Amino acid sequence: MSEVKYDEEHIRTLDWKEHIRLRPGMYIGKLGDGSSFDDGIYILLKEVLDNCIDEYVMGHGKKVEVKIEGDTVSVRDYGRGIPLGKVVDVVSKINTGAKYDSKAFKKSVGLNGVGTKAVNALSKTFRVESVRDGRIKRAFFDMGHLVKDEKEQKTDQPNGTFVEFVPDESMFKHFQYRDVHVERLLWNYCYLNTGLSIHYNGQRFQSKNGLLDLLVTKMDGEPLYPIIHLKGDDIEVALTHANHYGEEYYSFVNGQHTTQGGTHQGAFREAVAKTIRDYYKKDWEAGDIRTGIVAAVSVKIIEPVFESQTKTKLGSQEIEPGGQSMRSFIGDFIARELDNYLHKHPDVSQVLQERILQSERERKELSGIRKLARERAKKSSLHNKKLRDCRVHLTDSKTDPRKQESTLFITEGDSASGSITKSRDVNTQAVFSLKGKPLNCHGLTKKVVYENEEFNLIQAALDIEDGMDGLRYNRIVVATDADVDGMHIRLLLLTFFLQFFPDLVKNDHLYILQTPLFRVRNKKETIYCYTDEERQNAIHKLGKNPEITRFKGLGEISPDEFKHFIGPDIRLEPVMITKDAGVQELLDFFMGKNTPQRQEFIINNLKVEKDVVKEEEPKTPLAAAVGRMRAAQSTIEEVEA
C-alpha cells in the first residue's frame, strides 16, 4: 500500500460558512427532504423561531408572523429587534450573540450563538431586517456570503426582527415543507407560551391552557381520568392514563421540544412512580404504574446543556450551574403537588389504582409467555435468518451521528429482501424479512405479540419490549409490493404498531417506502416514475416508442437499480396520526368487522391499474366500471381473508 502524502498543504482552515456546509449534521442534525418532523428544513425554521420565543419570554412581543410560500420562509417578531450595529455580525459571525449574558436571556433556548448562522450558511438566499426605535437595518446574503449591506434608514414600522430565507436545494434535495410538521412545531411553541400568538399562512395559533391543551390534542380517545394539570415556578406538568400500551411523553426545556427526552424526563418518570407508591403505600413496579401514561413536562432552567446542537436531549444535571439538581427539583415538585391532587380527588385516585392493578395482572399473565418467547427468538437465530443488521450498532457511542440515520426495512419475501440487502448501506440500513402475511391483531391483547413468531421477532429486532428507550433504529420503513397483497401486508403491519406500540408512530419513527411504479427508457436515458403523471411526462420527454416497464414487485427491481431508491434520494412517506384521526376509529374501520362499510369505501375509492396503463387504449365508461368492480371484489376478498 502506497504511503499517503501529508504535509503543510493538506492543512486547511475553513471559515464558518464552509464548516457549516461541510458538516451540516453538527448544526442541524440530518438534512432530509421534509418528510420527517426532524428534517433539517424544520430545524432552520425552528432556529429562527427560537429567537422570537426568547424575546417573548423576556417580555417583548406577543405576536409572531410566519409565512411559507413554496420554498420561501419568512418570520417576523415584534420584540426589541437586533441592535442595529450588530445585525450583520449576529447572523454571520460564529459564536456571536447576546445569550452568553444570562441577564439579557436568563432561560434561553439558543445559547451557542450558532442558530441563525447555520440558517444563513445553508440557505440559497437569506435576508434579515431589524427595526429599533424608528430606524431599520437590512442585510442580504447568498449561501452565507454578504451581498448587500444597506445603511440604516428611518421607518414607521414597529420594533422587531424579520428574517426571510430559501433553503439551498443542493443541500436539501427535493425538499418540501409539510403543513402538518410546521403546525406541530408552532403549536408546541403556543402550548408552552400561553400569551403568545403565532400567525401562519392565515391561521392563528394560540393556547389558553398550556400543556393541558397539548394532551387534549395528542390523546386518542378519552383519558381514564381528567387530565391532572400542575404548575409551579419554572415547571409545568400535565398527565393522565389511557387504555393503551407503553408510555407517551412530551418533554420541553425552555420551550425546546426534547424529542429524545433527557435528564428532566427521566427525573419526571422516576418522581411519578415514587410519589404514587408513597401515596398508596404499595411497592408496585414502576412499569405497572406508568403503563398507559400520557404526560407532558416543561421546565425552565438557566444555561441548559444539550447533547447536540439540535437540542433534542437534555444533559443538564442541575437547574442552574452549581444549583439544585434536576432530580430533586422535579422530584420535590411532583411529590408535593401530585400527592396533594390525589388527596383532594379520591375519584381520580380510585381510577388510577384500578389501572395500575390491571397492568400488574397483565404483566404477571405475560411473564411466562415472555420467557418462552425470548427463548424461541434465540433458537430462531434471529440475526442470521430474519434480520440482517447494520454495523452502526457495533459501536458503543450513543452520540454516533449515524445512529440518527439507522433504518430497518421490513419487507416481504426472499426476493424483495434480497434486493434491498444487496443494495443497502450496511453501516446504517438493516433488513427484516417477513414470511407471508402477518396476523390481523386488531382487538387482540399483547399476549399475541409473544405467541406470534413474526411479531415476537420484530419486537426483538427493534428491542422495544420494555419501551422506546431501547429502540435500535430511528426509522422503521415498511417496504411492500405495490399490489393488493403488498397493501394488505402494509395494513397488517400498521395495525400491529398502532395497536401495541402507538408511541413509536406518534414519535415519527414509522415510514412507508415509496418505490417507482414505472421505468421509462430509451437508448440514451432512463426515467423512474412514481406516479402515472410522471410516466406520462417521461413518455412525452423521451419521444417515440420508449420502453416502459411496470414494477409490480420489489423483487423485480435489480439491486443496481434499488440502491438509487434507498440511498440519498430515498422517498419515504411518514405514517402520521393527526389530531382529527383517532387511532381506534381507524383500526375499527379498516381492520374491524364493519365489512359492508369497508366494501363501499373500497368500491368508491379504488384506483385500478387498468385505468392508467396505456393511454392509447380507449376505455368505455362501461368497461372501466366493470374493471373497477372486478378489482374491488378481488381487493375485498383479500382484505376479508
N, C-alpha and C positions, 0 to 999 in steps of 0.2 A: 504494500500500500504506500502510495507516494505521500510525502510529507506536505501538509497544508502550510502555506506561507502565512506568517503572522508577524507584522511589523507596524511601524507608526502609521502607515497609510490606511491600515484597517481600523484605526481608532476613530470613531465618529462622535460628534456632539450634535444631538438633534435639538431643534428648537421646539417650543411647546406644541405647535401645530403638528409637526412631523411625528412627535411621540404619540400624541393622541390618535392620529390617523393610523399609525403603525401598530399600536397596541390599544385599540378601542375597548377591548374587553376589560382592561384595568379601570376604565372610567364609566362605562355604561353597561357592563355585562355583555350579553350576546347581541348580535346585530339583528337578524331576523327580518321578516317581511311584514310584520304587523299582525300575524295570525295568533300570536301568543300575547298574553297580557304583559309579560315582562320583556317583550322585544324592545330593541334599542330606540325605536321612534317614539315609544311612550315614555321612555326614560328621558329623552330630550325634552319632551313636553313637561314632564314632572320636575326636571331641574329648574326650568323657568318658573313654574308654578310655585315651587318651594320658596323662592324669594318673595313672591306675592304673599304667601301664607305667613312667612316670617314677619313681614310688615304688619299684617293684620294682628298677629299675636302680640306685637309690640304696641298695638293700639292705634294703628294708622291704616285706614282704608278698609271699608266693609264690603266692597264690591270688586269683583274681578271679571273681566270680559275675555272670553276665549272664542276664537273662530278658526275653523279648519275648512278651507276651500280647496279641494283637490290635494295638491302636495304642500300648500302654503299654510303655515300655522302662525297665528298671532295671539299675543297675550297682553292685556292692558290692566294694570292695577292702579289704585288711587291712593297709594301710600305716600311716603315722603319724597320718592324719586331719588335716583343715584346722584350723589354730589357731582355737579356738572363738570368740574375739573378732572374727575376720575372716571368718566363714562367709558372712555376707550380702554383704560387700564383694567377696569373691573371685568370686562368681557374678553380681554386679550392678553393679560399678563398672569401667568400661572401663580397660584398661591397669593392672590391679591384679593382683598375683601375686607368687610367690616366685622366679620363674625369671629375674628380672633379676639375681639374685645367683648367680653361677656356682658359689659354694661350696655352695649348697644343691642345685642341679641342674646339675651340670657339663656333661652331654651330654644335654640335654633336647630333646624334640620341640617342645613348646609354649613359645615364647619371648616372645610378644607380649601376653600377658595378655588374650586375646580369646576363646579357645575356649568355655569354659562360659558366658560371657556371651552368645555367639551362640546356643547351645543354649537358654538361658533365654528370650531375646527371641523366638525362633522356635517356642516350644512353647506349646501351649494351657495346660498346667499343668506346673509344674516344682517339684520338691521336693529339698532337699538336707539330709543329716544328716552330722554329724561326731562321731566318738567318740574322745576322748583321755583316757586315764588315769582311767577310771571315770566320766566325765561326757559327756553328749550334748547337742548343739545342733541344733535343727531350724529350717528356714525354708521357706515356701511362696510360690510366685509364680504369677501368671496372665499369660502373654504379657509377661513381664519385670517386671510390677508386683508388688511385695511385698504379699502379702495377709495373711500371718501370720508373726510373728517370735517363736518360743517362747523362753522363758528356758531357761538351762542346767538340766539335771536329772542326777541320779545314774543310772547304768546299769551292768549287769554284762556288756554287750556288749564284744567285743574291739575294739581300736583300728581305725580305718579310716574310709572315706568312702562314703556311699550317695547315689546320685543316681537319681531317677525322673522321667521326662518323657514327655509326649504331644505329638508334633509337631502344629503348627497346620494343620488341614486346609484352611484358607483360603490358606495358603502352598503346601502340598504337596498338590495336588489329586489325589484318587483314589489316595492313596499306599498302598503295601503293602510290608512288609518281606519279602524273599525269603531263605529259609534259605541258598540257595547263595551269595549275596553276603555275608551275615553270617558264615557259616562260613569263607569265604575270608579275610575280614578277621581273624577270630580265629586261624586257622591261621598267618597271616603273623606275628602277634604271637608265637606259640609257636615258630615256626622261628627267630626272632631272639632268643628268651629261653628257652634250653633248660631252665632250672629252674622256669619259670612254668607254672602250671596254670590253665586257664580252664574254667569250668563253664557251659554254655549249654543251657538248657531240658532238663536231664537228661543231656546229653552232656558228656564230658570231653575237652578238647583239651590235648595236651602233646607236645612233640618232644624226642627224645633226641639227635639228630644234626644239628640246626640246618638249615643250607642244603642239606646232603646230602639230608635228608628232603624238603625243598621240591622239589628237582629230581626225585627219585624219584616224587613225587606228580604233578608237572606234565608229565613226559615221556610221550609217546605211543609206546609200544613200547620196545624195549631200546636203550640207548646203544651207540655203536660201540665204546666202551672204558669201563672202570669210571670212575665219576664221580670227578674229582680234587677233593679237599676240603682247602683250605688255611686255616689260622687263624693270626692274629698279634695283636699289641696293637692293638685298635680296628679290626680289619679281618678279615673272613671272606669266603672265595670258594669257590664250587663251579662246576665246568664240565665239559662233555663235548661230543661231537658226535653228531649223529643224521643219518639219511639223509633229510633234507628240505631245502627251500629256505629262504633267509632266515636271520635271526639272531634269537634269542629271549633276552631279558634280563629279570631280576627284580632291581631295584636298590633299596637301602634306605639311609636316613641316620637314625641314632639311633632305629631302629625304625619310621621312617616309610617306607611304600612309595611310592617316587618313580616313579609310573607313566609319567611323561614323561621319565625319565632325569635328565640334568644333567651337571655337571662331573665327578662321580665315575664315572658310567657311561662318559662319553667318555674319561676317563683310563684306565679299565679296558680298553676296546676297543683303544685305542692301545697299551697295555702288552702285551696278549696278542699282538698282531701283531708287535711289535718283539722280544719275547722268543723267539717261535717262529722268526722269521727268524734271530736270533742263534744259537739252538741248532742249527739245521740248516745254518747258513751259506748260506742261499738267499735271494735277493731276490724272494721271492714277493709277489704283490699282496695287500694286506690283505683284500680281498673274498674271495679264494680261501681264505685262512687261516680266515676267520670264517664262511664259508657253512656252514650246518648247526649252528652252535654253539648250545648251550643253557647259559646261565650265570646265576649269581646272585652279587651282590656287596653286602656290607653294610659300612658304615663308621660309626664314631662320632667326631664332631668337636665342638668347642666353639663354641657360638653359630652354628649353621648359618644361612645366608641362603637363603631360598627365593624363587622368582619370583612366588608368590602365597600368600594366606592358607591355601589348601587344601594347600600344601606338596607338590605333585606333581612339581616340578622343582627340583633344587638349583642354586643360583647361586654358592655359595661357591668361591673360587679357592684358599683356604688351609684347613688342617685346624683352625686356630685363628687369631684375629686376630693378624697380624704373624708367624705361624709358617710351617712348611713348606708348600710348595704342594701342592695336591691331586694334581697331575700327578706330582710326584716321589715323594710318599708312596706312592701306589698303584703307580707305575712301579717303584720300588725293591723293593717287596714282591713283585710278580709276577716281576720279573727274577730275584730270588733264589730264591723258593720254587717257582715253576713250572719253572725251569731245573733245580733240584735234583731235583724229582719226575721229570722226563723222563729224567735221567741214571740215576736209580735204577730206572726202569721202562721198559726198552728195548722191551718188547712193546707198551706204550701208544704210545711214540713212533713205532713202525713203523706202527701202525694210523692214527695221526694224519697221518703223512706220506702214506699212501695216500689218505686222504680229501681232503687238500689238492690232491694231484695230480689226483684225479678232478674236483674243482671247477675246476681250471685247464683241463683238457681240455674240459669242458662250456662254459666261458666262451669259449674260443677257437672252438669249433664254432658258438657262437651269435653271435659278433661280427659276421659278415657279415649274418646274418639280422636282427639288431637294427638295423643301419644301414638296411636296406631297410624295416623296419617303421616306423622313425621317419619316413622319407620318405613312406610310404603314409599315416601318420597326418596329416601336414601336408597332403597332397593331398586327404585326405578332408574337409578343413575341419571338423575335429572340433568346434570351438567353435560352429560355425554349424548343423551337421546333426545330430549325435548328442548334444552336450552343451549344455544351457542353464545357464550357470554362474551363481553368485551373486556379489553385489557385495563381500562381505567380503574376497575375495581381491584386491581392488584396493588394499587398504590394506597398507602395509609393516609395520605394527606387529605384532610377534609376540605381544604381550600383549593384543591386542584381545579382550575377553571374548566377542565374538560368534563368534570362531573355535571356541570350545568348543561352540557350537550349530550349527556348519556341518554341513549334511546333504546327501548325494547320494542321490536316489531313482533306483533302477534299475528301469525299468518296461518293459512290452511294448506295442508298437503305437502308432500315432499318436493314437488316441482317448484312451487312458489317459494317455499322456504329455502330451497337450494339456490334459486336465482338471487334472492336477497343476500344469502350467506356469502355467495361468491362476489357480490357487488359492494358489500358494506365496507365501512371504515371499521376495521377490527379494534381500533382504540376506543371508540365511543358507541358503536352500534352493536346490539345483541339481537338474536332472533329466537323466538319461541314458536315451535311448530305444533299446531293443533292436529288432532286426529279425529276427523269427522266433525259433526255438528255438536256444539256444547248443549248441555241440558237447559231447558227453559226453567229458570229458577225463580220466576215471579211468584211471590206469595209463600215461598219456602223459607225455612229457618236457616240459620248459619250452619246447622248440622250438615247440610248438603255440601258446603264448601270443603269439608274434610272427607266426606264419604265419596264424592265425585272426584275421580283421579285427575281429570283435566283442570278443574277448579282448584284442587289442592296444590297441583304443581305450579299453576300460575301464581297462586298466593305465595308459594315458597320461592319462586323465581323473583318476585317483587319484594319479598321479605316484609310483608305488611300484616302478618298475623297479629302482631302486638301494637299496631298503629302505624301512622305515616312517618314517624321518626326514623324508621328503618328503611324507608323506600329507597331502592337501589338505583332507580332510573328516574331522571327528571321528566322524561317524556315516554308515555306508553302509546304506541301507534298501532291501531288496528288496520291490518293490510289484508283485504279480502278481494276476491274477484268481482268485477263489475257485472255480475249476473244475479239471477234470483237466489241461487244457493249462497253466493257471497254476501248479498244483502241480508239474508236471513241469519247467517253466522255473525255478521256485524251486529245485528239487532240483539241476538242472544248474548253476545259479549257485553254490549252496553247495559243490558238488563242485569247481568252479573255485577258489574261495577256499581251501577246505581243502587242496586238492592243492598249490597253488603259493604261497599266502600264509597259512599257518596262524597266524602270529603276529598277523595282522590280526584273526583271530577270537578268539585267546586273549587279546588286549588289549581285548576288548569294543567293537569298532568295528562289528560286523555285526548288523543287526536285520531283522526281518520286520514289515512294516506291517500292522496289523490295521484292516480297514475293515468297516463294518456289512454284515451279510448281508440285513437286512430294514429296511424303513421302514414303520412303522405310524402312521397318522394319521387324524384326523377334522377337522372344520372348525375346532376350537379348538387342537389340539395335535398335534405331530409327535414321534414317539419313534423313534430309531435303535437297532437291536438287533444285537448282535454274536454272539449265540447263539440257539438255538431257545428256550431257557428264558427269555431276555429277551423274545423275541417273544411267548411265551405270557403273560408278565406284562403286556406292553403291551396285548395284546388284552383282558385282564381289566380293566386300568385304564381303557381308553378306551370300554369298553362295546360296544354293539350295532353290528355290521357296520362296523368301521373299514376303511379302505383299506389293503391290505397289498401292498407291492412287494418282490420278491426281486431283489437286486442280484447278477447273475451275472458282471458285468464292471465294472472300474473306469471304463470309458468310459461306462457307464450312469448314473454319478453326476455330476450337474451341477457345474460349477465352484463355484457359490454354495454347494452342499452340501459339496463336497470341502474347502473351506477350514476347515470345522469339524473335519475328521478329520486334518488335518496341521498344525493350529495348536497353541495351548497345551494342548489336551486330547488330543493325539495319543497313540494307543495303539501301543506298539512291543513286540514280543516279542524279547528278546535271543537271539542264537544263542550258546549256551554249550557248552563242552566240559568235562564233569565228569570227575573222575579215574577213574570206572568206565566211561567210554565212550571207547574208543580211536578215534581218527580213522580209522586204516587199516581197522579192523574195520567201522566204519560205512560207509565208502566201498565196501568189498568187498561188503557185504551189499546195499546199495541200488543201487549202480552197476556191480557186477561181473557175472559170468556165472553166478551161483547162481540161475538162473531158477526152478526148482521151489520152493526155499525161499522166494523172494520172492513167488511166486504164492500160496503157502499163507499167508504173512503178510498179504498184501493181502486175501485172501478172509476171513480170520479177524478182521481189524481194521477193515475198511472200513465207514464210515458212509454210507448212501445218502440223498441228499436226499429221495427219495420217502417215506422212513420218517418224515420230520419236517415235511412240508408242512402239510396241513390236518388239524387234529385231528378234524374232523367226518367224515373219510373213514376208515371202518374198514378194516383190512387183515388178512386171514387170515394165519396163520403161513406157509402155502404161498406165498401171493402175495408176502409180504415176502422169503422165501428166494429166490424166482425173481428178484425185483428186485435183491437183493444180488449174485446170481450174474451177472446181466447187466451190472450196473455194474462188478463186479470184472473180468469178462472185458474190458470196454471199457478199464478202467484198465490192465490187464496189457498189452493191445495198445499203448496209448500209451507205457507205460514201455519195452517192448521195442523200440518204434520209435526 
